[in-house]
Amino acid sequence: MKNINKLTSSIITIFIFSQITVGCSNQSNNYKKQNESLKVENQQLKDKVSQLDKIVSDYKSKELKQNQLLIAYDAEIPDKVRFIEKENKLLALPQEDFVTLNIIQKNTLAKVLDRALVDEEMWIYIEIPVYDTAANYKGWIKEKDTVAYTKEKVKLVQSDVTIKAGSEVYETYKFEDIKTLTPKKMTIDDCGRLQERKDGYCRISQAGGRDIWVKESSVIYPELR
């Protein structure tokens, strides 16, 4: 009987010990998983802090550069207008990646108001055509991002062109609609952006989202200056 009791006691002791061992092992695994998770979260936080530090550093660098900005204005402006062939940004200051005032659409003819050398780079202060809000239409662009306005460029101009008074126009976006519409006669010269050409006609976008089709022979391109 005593042997049986001893055996039973031994079995119980072994069982309890095994349970404790398993429990400790599981707890150890849980701690490991939590530790790995904390390591990942810690690295993510470090990455975010690093990103914020870079943003602050870039901002301070820009601010410092702005405070040190030297604009050496040119006494002469050789070109009254410049042709902008590709879409570009109209900037508030002659400085790379500064505040964008507007987007200059491709094939835009801009009026040159001023010219200056900044950090050994020539910039021009220009005025671009706008058709809705009379705001943010003056700003800076690198001169090298523009080209001279020559006779070869005249009929490439899209912004802006003039529709001469007396022209018959069709108020529609779709070219096919002009077959069913009655044209209206322009009483005065008007302007807009030439968006499309088709079968001798041009589609012109104007203020207020208005689109008209007119014969290309009625469109006046800006003169050479």
C-alpha positions as CSV (number, residue, x, y, z in Angstrom):
1,M,0.0,0.0,0.0
2,K,2.8,2.3,0.9
3,N,4.5,1.6,-2.4
4,I,1.3,2.4,-4.2
5,N,1.0,5.7,-2.3
6,K,4.6,6.5,-3.1
7,L,4.0,5.8,-6.8
8,T,0.9,7.9,-6.9
9,S,2.7,10.7,-5.2
10,S,5.6,10.5,-7.7
11,I,3.2,10.5,-10.6
12,I,1.4,13.5,-9.3
13,T,4.7,15.3,-8.7
14,I,5.9,14.5,-12.2
15,F,2.6,15.7,-13.7
16,I,2.7,19.0,-11.7
17,F,6.3,19.6,-12.7
18,S,5.5,18.9,-16.4
19,Q,2.6,21.3,-16.3
20,I,4.8,24.0,-14.7
21,T,7.5,23.3,-17.3
22,V,5.0,23.6,-20.1
23,G,3.5,26.7,-18.6
24,C,7.0,28.3,-18.3
25,S,7.8,27.3,-21.8
26,N,4.5,28.9,-23.2
27,Q,5.1,32.0,-21.1
28,S,8.6,32.2,-22.4
29,N,7.4,31.9,-26.0
30,N,4.8,34.6,-25.3
31,Y,7.5,36.9,-24.0
32,K,9.6,36.3,-27.1
33,K,6.7,37.1,-29.4
34,Q,5.9,40.3,-27.4
35,N,9.6,41.2,-27.5
36,E,9.7,40.8,-31.3
37,S,6.5,42.8,-31.7
38,L,8.0,45.6,-29.5
39,K,11.2,45.6,-31.6
40,V,9.1,46.0,-34.8
41,E,7.1,48.8,-33.3
42,N,10.2,50.5,-32.0
43,Q,11.8,50.4,-35.4
44,Q,8.7,51.8,-37.0
45,L,8.7,54.7,-34.5
46,K,12.4,55.3,-35.2
47,D,11.6,55.4,-38.9
48,K,8.8,57.9,-38.3
49,V,11.1,60.1,-36.2
50,S,13.7,60.0,-38.9
51,Q,11.2,61.1,-41.5
52,L,10.0,63.9,-39.3
53,D,13.6,65.0,-38.7
54,K,14.2,65.1,-42.5
55,I,11.0,67.2,-43.1
56,V,12.1,69.7,-40.4
57,S,15.6,69.7,-41.8
58,D,14.4,70.3,-45.3
59,Y,12.1,73.1,-44.1
60,K,14.8,74.8,-42.2
61,S,17.1,74.5,-45.2
62,K,14.5,76.1,-47.5
63,E,13.8,78.8,-45.0
64,L,17.5,79.6,-44.6
65,K,17.9,79.6,-48.4
66,Q,14.9,82.0,-48.8
67,N,16.4,84.4,-46.2
68,Q,19.7,84.4,-48.1
69,L,18.0,84.7,-51.5
70,L,19.8,87.3,-53.7
71,I,17.9,88.4,-56.8
72,A,20.2,90.3,-59.2
73,Y,17.7,92.1,-61.6
74,D,18.8,92.6,-65.2
75,A,18.6,96.1,-66.5
76,E,17.5,94.9,-69.9
77,I,14.8,92.5,-71.0
78,P,15.8,91.2,-74.5
79,D,12.5,89.5,-75.2
80,K,9.0,90.9,-74.5
81,V,7.5,87.4,-74.8
82,R,8.7,83.9,-74.4
83,F,7.2,80.6,-75.6
84,I,6.7,77.8,-73.1
85,E,6.4,74.5,-75.0
86,K,6.0,72.1,-72.0
87,E,3.8,72.2,-69.0
88,N,5.6,73.9,-66.1
89,K,5.1,75.6,-62.7
90,L,4.7,79.3,-62.1
91,L,6.6,80.0,-58.9
92,A,6.2,82.7,-56.3
93,L,9.9,83.2,-56.1
94,P,12.9,82.4,-58.4
95,Q,13.8,79.4,-56.4
96,E,13.7,75.7,-57.2
97,D,10.6,73.9,-55.7
98,F,9.2,77.0,-54.1
99,V,5.5,77.8,-53.7
100,T,3.6,77.0,-56.9
101,L,1.2,79.8,-57.9
102,N,-0.2,78.2,-61.0
103,I,0.4,75.5,-63.6
104,I,1.5,76.9,-67.0
105,Q,-0.1,74.8,-69.8
106,K,2.0,73.7,-72.7
107,N,2.3,76.0,-75.8
108,T,1.7,79.1,-73.8
109,L,2.9,82.5,-74.8
110,A,4.0,84.5,-71.8
111,K,4.7,88.2,-71.4
112,V,8.1,88.9,-69.8
113,L,7.9,91.5,-67.1
114,D,11.3,91.2,-65.5
115,R,14.5,89.2,-65.6
116,A,17.0,88.3,-62.9
117,L,20.1,86.1,-62.1
118,V,19.7,83.9,-59.0
119,D,22.4,81.5,-58.0
120,E,24.0,81.8,-61.4
121,E,20.7,80.8,-63.1
122,M,18.7,83.2,-65.2
123,W,15.0,83.5,-64.3
124,I,12.2,85.5,-65.8
125,Y,9.1,87.1,-64.2
126,I,6.2,86.5,-66.5
127,E,2.5,87.0,-67.0
128,I,0.4,84.1,-68.3
129,P,-3.1,84.1,-69.7
130,V,-5.9,83.1,-67.3
131,Y,-9.6,82.8,-68.1
132,D,-11.5,82.6,-64.9
133,T,-10.1,84.1,-61.6
134,A,-7.8,87.1,-62.2
135,A,-5.2,85.7,-59.7
136,N,-1.9,83.9,-59.6
137,Y,-1.1,84.8,-63.2
138,K,2.3,86.4,-62.5
139,G,5.3,84.5,-61.3
140,W,8.8,83.1,-62.0
141,I,10.1,80.5,-64.3
142,K,13.6,79.5,-65.4
143,E,14.5,81.2,-68.7
144,K,16.0,77.9,-70.0
145,D,12.5,76.4,-69.7
146,T,11.2,78.8,-72.3
147,V,12.2,79.5,-75.9
148,A,12.2,82.5,-78.2
149,Y,8.9,83.2,-80.0
150,T,9.6,82.9,-83.7
151,K,7.5,82.6,-86.8
152,E,7.8,78.8,-86.6
153,K,6.1,78.9,-83.2
154,V,3.2,81.2,-84.1
155,K,0.7,78.6,-85.1
156,L,1.7,76.3,-82.2
157,V,0.4,78.8,-79.7
158,Q,-2.6,77.5,-77.7
159,S,-2.8,80.1,-74.9
160,D,-4.0,82.4,-75.9
161,V,-5.5,83.1,-79.3
162,T,-8.1,85.6,-80.4
163,I,-11.4,85.0,-82.2
164,K,-12.0,88.1,-84.4
165,A,-15.3,90.0,-84.3
166,G,-17.8,88.9,-86.9
167,S,-16.8,85.2,-86.7
168,E,-19.5,82.6,-86.5
169,V,-19.1,80.3,-83.5
170,Y,-20.8,77.2,-82.3
171,E,-21.2,76.9,-78.5
172,T,-20.5,73.2,-77.9
173,Y,-17.8,70.8,-76.7
174,K,-18.4,68.2,-79.4
175,F,-17.5,68.9,-82.9
176,E,-20.3,66.7,-84.3
177,D,-22.9,69.1,-82.7
178,I,-22.1,71.9,-85.1
179,K,-24.1,70.1,-87.8
180,T,-27.3,70.7,-85.8
181,L,-26.6,74.0,-84.1
182,T,-27.2,77.5,-85.4
183,P,-23.9,79.6,-85.1
184,K,-23.7,82.8,-83.2
185,K,-21.8,85.8,-84.5
186,M,-19.1,87.4,-82.4
187,T,-19.7,91.1,-81.8
188,I,-16.2,91.8,-80.5
189,D,-12.8,90.2,-80.5
190,D,-12.6,87.5,-77.8
191,C,-9.8,85.2,-76.6
192,G,-9.3,81.7,-75.2
193,R,-7.1,78.6,-75.3
194,L,-7.0,76.6,-78.5
195,Q,-7.7,73.0,-77.4
196,E,-8.3,71.1,-80.6
197,R,-8.3,71.3,-84.4
198,K,-10.6,69.3,-86.7
199,D,-11.6,69.6,-90.4
200,G,-10.6,73.3,-90.6
201,Y,-12.2,74.2,-87.2
202,C,-10.8,74.9,-83.8
203,R,-12.2,74.3,-80.4
204,I,-11.5,77.2,-78.0
205,S,-12.0,77.0,-74.2
206,Q,-13.0,80.3,-72.6
207,A,-13.9,81.7,-69.1
208,G,-16.6,80.0,-67.2
209,G,-16.0,76.6,-68.8
210,R,-17.4,77.7,-72.2
211,D,-16.3,75.9,-75.3
212,I,-16.8,77.1,-78.9
213,W,-15.9,75.8,-82.3
214,V,-14.9,78.3,-85.0
215,K,-13.2,78.2,-88.4
216,E,-9.5,78.3,-88.0
217,S,-9.4,81.1,-90.5
218,S,-11.2,83.2,-87.9
219,V,-8.5,82.6,-85.3
220,I,-5.8,85.2,-84.8
221,Y,-2.4,84.0,-83.4
222,P,-0.2,86.4,-81.4
223,E,2.0,88.6,-83.5
224,L,5.8,88.5,-83.3
225,R,7.2,91.2,-81.1
